[in-house]
Amino acid sequence: MDYRRKKKLTFFTIGLIFLLSGIEYAVILPTIWGYLQVLNAAPLFLGLGLSAFSLSGLVSGPLFGHWSDRTRTTKSIILFANVFEIVGNFMYFMGYSKWLLLSSRLVAGVGAGAGSSIFGFLTQSTAPEDRANVFAAVMACRQAGLLIGPAFNIFLRLCDFHLGPFVVDKYTSPGLFMCMMWVLLQLVVLLMYWDLPPEGEDKEKEGEEEVDGVEEDKPLMGPEEPLETYGAVTPDQLEPFVIPNGNTAHASPPSSIADTDPFQNFSVRNEFLREEVVILLTAQFITLFNQTALETMVTPLTQKYFNFRELENSVMYCLCGVEVIAGFFFVRWLSRRVADRVVLAVGLIICNVACAWCLVFLAKPRGSFAWQLTEFIIGVFLQLLGLPFVAVSQVSLFSKVTAVKTQGFSQGVRWSVGGLGTILGPLWAGGLTEHLYVMLGMMLALLVLVTIMMMFSYNRLVEPCVVHHAESMEDCM
């Protein structure tokens, strides 16, 4: 099989992985609140259940990323991580107690940490100008799962039978369904996923395939080629080095050293404690904190004010998925025409407006049922509208301002920061469902904070300048 076909199948498999992660979220989230109520769990367990998934992903993300950087492989990591998804979802299906349910989300979350390795792989396998498009497509796959998931839930809610000692009903069936889906995905990864070389090497690979067998017939040196003096360096031998936003970096080590140890001369302080990196990690944390807090709030809110049940919630999440997918495709189109930092700024402005709307109109709904429902729909629409802008732009920028050879670990750190947001968000919202002014007020304050940070550091949110000659350094400083 040729290289290009392997690359297409590998990217297709990555899309399936994120599709399944979205489906899992969509089939479990609308029913987990009812599941916990059946198990006589307190409302706090809703936040704990959602946070447990993120907690284990927070720990496993950097570990999987470090593993992929060391070995330059991701296939074995994905296969290993999927085992946790399979076991975790089967535990969710068993559901004997609220503690087993909580543990099931903790186990399944370990598998989600493989996403850091995948994002590192995508960064190394794509050119900088194509990353926003690729990341948007991958994130759209997850949102497609969020769209498809509720459709499965409509049928899963009809389950009512026994499978040996286990009860299969509308609450336990999502766990069994996702367990089978992850088992099937294992087969797909085995057959259709390859560990491809980094972006710079893939072009060499394609070139080797095109001229295979031709080079053997050529002499090592043409008769008219001048001999270089000993120790001379030709322009082709110059390796580019990066000036990250004006800070001179050391030249890259020889390829033999870099291949064996990508963490040679690596410094956590120099890599992550730079202004632009701190801002992007802050945006990652606050965005996911607010998103998961609102997701935690939505189900009890719709039950309280609109008497929504599993079916209505599933339809709502389905419609939300349509909007977000459309948003990701729009951002994918927009990212080809404007800089990532412009997309980030637009997204943060929309998120600020959305949170302010929710604080004014949803903290204490007034008026008729139709008016309250309209206020709710507008608030949710605005929240989802800003999500693709911030999500795509910050991960694309992050991949450009951090080292390529350690992208797995760097993406793992980003994954953990986001995981921390998804842990604290549900915990914050779970205990404040009756105090929405406090909950939404804090969320708006965080958004205003990161927006101000972005404004003051706007000029640094750019891809580092790459130079090939020392005398060109002053052009980048």
Secondary structure, DSSP 8 states (H G I E B T S, - for coil): --HHHHHHHHHHHHHHHHHHHHHHHHHHHHHHHHHHHHTT--THHHHHHHHHHHHHHHHHHHHHHHHHHHH---HHHHHHHHHHHHHHHHHHHH--SHHHHHHHHHHHHHHHTTHHHHHHHHHHHS-GGGHHHHHHHHHHHHHHHHHHHHHHHHHHTT--EEETTEEESTTTHHHHHHHHHHHHHHHHHHHH------HHHHHHHHHHHHTTTTGGGS-SS-TTS----TT---GGG---EEEGGG--------HHHHHH-TTTT--HHHHHSSHHHHHHHHHHHHHHHHHHHHHHHHHHHHHHHT---HHHHHHHHHHHHHHHHHHHHHHHHHHTTS-HHHHHHHHHHHHHHHHHHHHHHTSS--S-HHHHHHHHHHHHHHHHHHHHHHHHHHHHHHHHHS-STTHHHHHHHHHHHHHHHHHHHHHHHHT-TT-HHHHHHHHHHHHHHHHHHHHHTGGG-S--EEESSGGGGGGT-
